[in-house]
Amino acid sequence: MTDAVMPAMLSQEELDELLFAVRCLEGDSFASRATRLIGRQAETLARALPGSARRAVGTATERAVRVALRVALHTIDKDSPAKAARGLHKAAAAASGAIGGAFGLASMAIELPISTTILLRSIAQIAREEGEDLERPEAALACVEVFALGGEEAGEAAIEGSYFAARGALARSVSDGARFFAHRGVVSETAPALVRLIAQIAARFGVVVSEKLAAQALPIIGALGGATLNVAFAEHFQTVARGHFIVRRLERRHGEDAVRFEYQRLRNQL
C-alpha cells in the first residue's frame, strides 16, 4: 500500500513563486554570506566572543525585539500603499552598521533597536507587497518573526528545513501574542505570551547579531568591508522576509497543508 500523495493545488506560476521562496528561506544564511566576505568562518568567530560580549548581545537583542514588537503593533504606517522595499535597503544597511566595529558593545544597546526598527519597516513594506493586512496583529507579528527565521537549526531542520522548524517553534508564541494584543490592545512586556515571544525571537536574532559583530571586529575588515557586511546583514533579513511572505500569501489562498507539502517537495529537489 503506497502512501497517500496530496494532489497539486498550486498553479505552475505559484509553484515557481514557491520555489523562489524556498531558495530565499533555505539558501545562504548570514553566516555563509559573511564567511565569503571575510574569508573566515563567521560562526566560529561568534562562538569565540567573550562571555561579556555574548551577554551584551543578549541584552541588546532582547531590547531591540521589544522595541520592534511595539513598533509593529502600534506605529507602523499600516495604511500606506505598498511600494518597493528596495528603496529602504540602503537606509537599513547603513543603520545596521551602527552595531559594528570593535564589537560595538559601548553603543550597541542604543543603536541596535534603532537599526532593527528601520529594518523592520523595510520588512513591513515587503509584507504589504505580498498582500498582508498589517492592521491584523498576527500579520504585524509575522514581520517581527522574520528576525528569528532563516538560520540553520539541527534536528528538525534536517528533516523539514530550517524555515518550518523555526516557524513551528514560534507558532504558539506568535498566536498567543496576537490573541493577547487583539483582546487588550496594548503591548505588555510582562504578559507571559509576549515575554515568551520576545525571548524566543531575541535568542535566534542574537545569533546573527553575534556573527556580524564578530566579523566586523576583525582588524582586516576596514570601513569598506564593514559597509559590505552591513549590506549583507540587511539583505539577509529582507531575503528571508520575501520568502516568508510569499509562503504566507500562498497559504492564505490554498491552505497551510497544501503549501507545506509543495514546499517540502521543492526543497527536496534542490
Disulfide bonds with the S-S distance in Angstrom:
none
